[in-house]
Structure formats: structure tokens, C-alpha cells
Amino acid sequence: MTAIDSTDDAAATRLQIATLEAEVERLRLALSAADVQIAESDVIRRDSLLLRAFMDRSDTIAWLKDDRGRLVWANRHWFERFGLHEIDTLDKTDFELFGEADASRVRALDLEILGGHEPQRSIEIVQDALGEARSWQVTRFPFHDSLGNRYIGSIAHDDTERVRAHEDIRRQSITDSLTGLLNRRGFDTLAGPELSRARRRGASCVLAFVDLDGLKGVNDRLGHASGDAIIVLAGMLLRKAFRTTDIVARIGGDEFAVFAPDTGGEVDAIRRRLKSAVAELSANPILEAQLGFSIGLRPCPPEGRETLDALIAEADGLMYLEKQGKRG
């Protein structure tokens, strides 16, 4: 073998060694990358399990839908609230799971979310699996995954008790504690908008101002407890004399107001009903005095422009004239 042949063999050996070293390095890097992927997969799996456990233990309900409105994930409470099973629910739209009206309303909200970038919050009334209407505070928000697919995320908290408490406070603030009728604030709150609606529709209404006669004498002779009992009875008779759509209120000690929409201006018919209530009150065997109502009726034609306060004042004046006529 010549010196040249020895040199060529050594070079070939070094090349083979370099090639092997490069392949070893490639395999090492590949194994390292595989280890990273396995580790990341384990982290993702762990995080996914933790997230599901966390959301299942939360008192909120949460769900995800794709841009076509199909349910892709929900926590345990979501399925429980609606009485549904995961296997029968995933990849289905609201139109396949709920009623047409609710599904259309929710789809409109979803599309609005997809068209924007900010979360949207709302209070929504939804029936649960038992058919009970519950108030939910809902937050919806859009987001994308790493592939650019669009989704709608939603989180909802059962706000029923707070809403009911708020409604109870509001109801108490507009209710007369003695009779259970509306108080003056409640009358203004309900009758004012109803008057405006009637005028827009071109409908005639009637406002009645009613005063209980003879109450002072009852209080003087029998005491205020008896007087209160008569006020309660008078309120019951007025409520009975009018339709459920009419607004009846106790606006003072022995004063009542009634707003009767869509009456066609039938003042005489309303007066007859009130006189019937007067007769029933006077004939009640528990009373030890002659009692009745003095009544002022103010028609409210659709072309009128008077405020509710002005109408009450005019009806009050008409009532006073009737009361004066009785005394004369």
C-alpha cells in the first residue's frame, strides 16, 4: 500500500465518523424535541384536566360554541341545568336543543359577538330542567384558536335570588302596606307610561279619584284599627269593581285613584261600577256606620296633553264637588 492510499483511507474514515456524529446529533435533537413534545402534551393534558375539574366545581355554567353555533364544550353544571347529556348534545346547535324562539334570540346574540371584539354582558331569563324561570347574568366573548377558528365563549352566573330581592324591594317601594294596592309612587310609575301609550294608540281612558266618606267618624268612635279595617275593605271593593288591567292605588289616608285605559271614555259605566262598590260597602254587616265613596271621574281623550298630575288634580276637584253636594 502506498502513502497516498493510506491518506485516502484516513480521510474516508474521518468522513464516516463525522457523518455518524452528525446523525447522532440529529437523533439527539429529535429525541430532545420528542421529549419536549411529550412534556408539553403532558402539561396540556394536565391543564385540560385541571380546567375541567375547576369549571365542574364552579357554581357558574360555562360553554363554548363554534362560529356555526354548534356546542363544542360545556361544564357539568351546564348539562345539569338543562337536563341534557354530553353525548347527545355536543356538535348540535341551539335550534336542535331548545325552542325556536330561544334559539333565534341566542343565535342573534352569538352573531353579534362574532362581529365584534369586546365581551358583552346581559341578564337573561332561562327555564331550567325543572321548568323554573331563572335569571342569569351572562358574559359572552369571541376568541380564536391557534388555527384561526372562531369561537364564542360564555360564562353565566345564576342571579335569580339577587334579582328577586331587587324586585321585592322595588315592589315594596310602590306598594301600600295597609291595602296591598299601589301607593302614590306606584300609581305614578305605572299610570304615567300607560297614559302615554294610550295617547299614542289613540285610545280613550278615564281617571277616577275616590274618597272614602265618613271615615273620620269611625276613627273617632271606634278607633283607628277599625278605620284601617274599613280602608282595607274599601280597597278590596275597588279592586273588585275594576278590571285586572286597570291601575288601582291608595294615594292618601282615605283617598284612592284608578286609571282605566282603553275605556272608550265610558264614564257612566265606570260610575255604575263604583256605585255598586259603594252599595256593597254600605251593606257590609261588620260596619257600624254609614259609609260610601265620593267620586270624581275625569275622561282622558287621546288628543289631551295634560300631565298625569294635572288629571289627578282635576279628578280630585270633581270629587270634592260631589262631596260638597252631599253635605249640602
C-alpha positions, 0 to 999 in steps of 0.5 A: 500500500502506498502513502497516498492510499493510506491518506485516502483511507484516513480521510474516508474514515474521518468522513464516516465518523463525522457523518455518524456524529452528525446523525447522532446529533440529529437523533439527539435533537429529535429525541430532545424535541420528542421529549419536549413534545411529550412534556408539553402534551403532558402539561396540556393534558394536565391543564385540560384536566385541571380546567375541567375539574375547576369549571365542574366545581364552579357554581357558574355554567360555562360553554363554548360554541363554534362560529356555526353555533354548534356546542363544542364544550360545556361544564357539568353544571351546564348539562345539569341545568338543562337536563341534557347529556354530553353525548347527545348534545355536543356538535348540535346547535341551539335550534336542535336543543331548545325552542325556536324562539330561544334559539333565534334570540341566542343565535342573534346574540352569538352573531353579534359577538362574532362581529365584534371584539369586546365581551358583552354582558346581559341578564337573561331569563332561562327555564331550567330542567325543572321548568323554573324561570331563572335569571342569569347574568351572562358574559359572552366573548369571541376568541380564536384558536391557534388555527384561526377558528372562531369561537364564542365563549360564555360564562353565566352566573345564576342571579335569580335570588339577587334579582328577586330581592331587587324586585321585592324591594322595588315592589315594596317601594310602590306598594301600600302596606295597609291595602296591598294596592299601589301607593302614590309612587306606584300609581305614578310609575305605572299610570304615567307610561300607560297614559302615554301609550294610550295617547299614542294608540289613540285610545280613550281612558278615564281617571277616577279619584275616590274618597272614602266618606265618613271615615273620620267618624269611625276613627273617632268612635271606634278607633283607628284599627277599625278605620284601617279595617274599613280602608282595607275593605274599601280597597278590596271593593275597588279592586273588585269593581275594576278590571285586572288591567286597570291601575288601582292605588291608595294615594292618601289616608282615605283617598284612592285613584284608578286609571282605566285605559282603553275605556272608550271614555265610558264614564257612566259605566265606570260610575255604575261600577263604583256605585255598586262598590259603594252599595256593597260597602254600605251593606257590609254587616261588620260596619257600624256606620254609614259609609260610601265613596265620593267620586270624581271621574275625569275622561282622558281623550287621546288628543289631551296633553295634560300631565298625569298630575294635572288629571289627578288634580282635576279628578280630585276637584270633581270629587270634592264637588260631589262631596260638597253636594252631599253635605249640602 
